[in-house]
Amino acid sequence: MKVKGDTLVGREIIIEFYPVGNTVRVSAMDVKTLTEISIQGPRSAPEETLKLNAIKRLSYVLKKKGLV
């Protein structure tokens, strides 16, 4: 998945989805730095939307920590 201005191009990202009631917990981990984030969204949201939001959050955290 390509995100405009994405700093994670070419990096291996592991994404997991965990349904919890009416929500879905999405975890994304950058394999290179072992940085992991998680977000929650409605169970009715498209998987691609949840994945995109998790990748954007991971990118933000990596930039904030100075890892990219």
N, C-alpha and C positions, 0 to 999 in steps of 0.2 A: 504494500500500500504506500503510495507516495503522498506526502503532505507538503504543501507549498512552503518552501524555506526550511524544510525539515533537516535537522542536524543529525538524524539517525539513519540516513541513507547508507546502506551497506553494512549495517550493524545487525547482529542477531538479537531479536526480541522474542521473548517467550510470553504468550498471552493465555490466560486461563479465565474461564467463566464459571461462576458459582451461583446458581439460583438460590435465593433465600426469600421465601414467601413471594411477595409481589415485586421484589427487586432482584437485580442481578449484580453480584459483586465481580468486578473485572480487575484482575491483577496483571501487571506488565512488568517484566524484568529485563534489563539490559545485561546480556551475558558477559560483556567485556568488563563492566564495572561492578556487577552484581548489585546494582541499584534496583529496588523494587518499589512500585507504587500500587495503590488500589483505589478504585472509584466505585461508585454505586449508581445504578440507573434503573429506570422502570423495566420490568420484564417485557413490556410491550415494545420497547425501543428496538430498532433494527440492530443486529449484531455488528454491522459495519460502523454504525454511529458510535456504539459503545467502544469498539476497538479504536476508532479514530480519536475519541476523547481520551482514552487511556494513553495512547501514544503521545498525544499533545502534552498531557500531564507529565509523562516520563521525560520528555524533551525539556520541559520547563524546569523540572527538578535537577536534571543533569546540568543544565546551563547555570542554574542558581548555585550549584555546588562546584562549578568550574571544571566539570569532567568532560566537556565536549568543546 
